[in-house]
Amino acid sequence: MTYSNIKTEKKEGSQVELSGELSAEAFEKFRAPAIKQLGENVKLDGFRPGHIPEDVLVKQVGEANVLHQMAELALREHYPILLMQEKIDAIGNPEINITKIAAGNPLGFKITTSVMPEITLPDYTKIAKTEMTKKDDIVVEDKEVEEAIEHIRKMSVGEVTEENKDQEPPELTDELVKKIGDFKDVADFKAKVKESLVKEKEYRAKEGKRIAIMEKLIAETKGDIPHALTHGELHKMIAQFKDRLTQMKKTYEDYLKEAKKTDEDIHKELQPEAERRAKLNLILFEIAKKENITPEAERVEKEVKHILEQHKDANEVHVRAYVENVLSNEAVFNWLEEQK
């Protein structure tokens, strides 16, 4: 038997503790690879790296280091096998502890890992229907149209300078609106400005409904969110914040000094939002699974290609996972918004 005394125990915070032993025979198979890896990193007079005899190397690094390198390699290979065998849906990086280690003996281990939690979704279809069937009171007043037109007239003046700061905007004429864009005359221009304002309000109303659906889903879903998911969201938020600072030609360290804050302060400030995002992502993942909602393969490929063209050093696997997650969430929201 490769494994013995395998036990799984549920822990708080959507974690599972997996313990047991790897047989002495299976453990011993990792001695040669461990010796090879250790030998590549040890410099010893009279020997080329990677060509140090085993007995000489063991004397140099010690048997304990060899055993621990064996354990690391062994558990790295057997961990995913154990997850499949025990049907554990793990997420994040596991915490691995060696409970028993000796040459010629089974390897004892205890692994704690976060798992996908069991959450109880509310009636998401009902929530969506309730919000999406609310009537939108879209009204654009004449005053709003005139204000928008006035703003456009001022833009015809160009960049404000000392010379033109007091210059009156050009009169709204058929000739002017034809220069601005594809407009027949002033009346056509005003009608299309109003149409644009209506569309903008419709978009905001739709976004408002989406936010309302999202907030109700978060509030009414029950279940613990694993620390690994929250930590992942927090890491992404920090990375995005640093990217924005870079675009502003600032460093994260400069920001902390100016704001008189520490890295720990930033993490604490972002923690609630990270927890909220992690919960929402989990909710959308569960809805996608239940309703068999998947993003369009063609669009995924297009987005992945676009990002890789913009970021030559990006990891394609990570980019693909990011794109699939974003587009899957968007597909779920589109599906929810159709539940009228």
Secondary structure, 3 states (H helix, E strand, C coil): CCEEEEEEEEECCCEEEEEEEECHHHHHCCHHHHHHHHHHCCCCCCCCCCCCCHHHHHHHHCHHHHHHHHHHHHHHHHHHHHHHHCCCCEEEEEEEEEEECCCCCCEEEEEEEEECCCCECCCHHHHHHHHHCCCCCCCCCHHHHHHHHHHHHHHCCCCCCCCCCCCCCCCCCHHHHHHHCCCCCHHHHHHHHHHHHHHHHHHHHHHHHHHHHHHHHHHHCECCCCHHHHHHHHHHHHHHHHHHHHHCCCCHHHHHHHHCCCHHHHHHHHHHHHHHHHHHHHHHHHHHHHHCCCCCHHHHHHHHHHHHHHCCCCCHHHHHHHHHHHHHHHHHHHHHHCCC
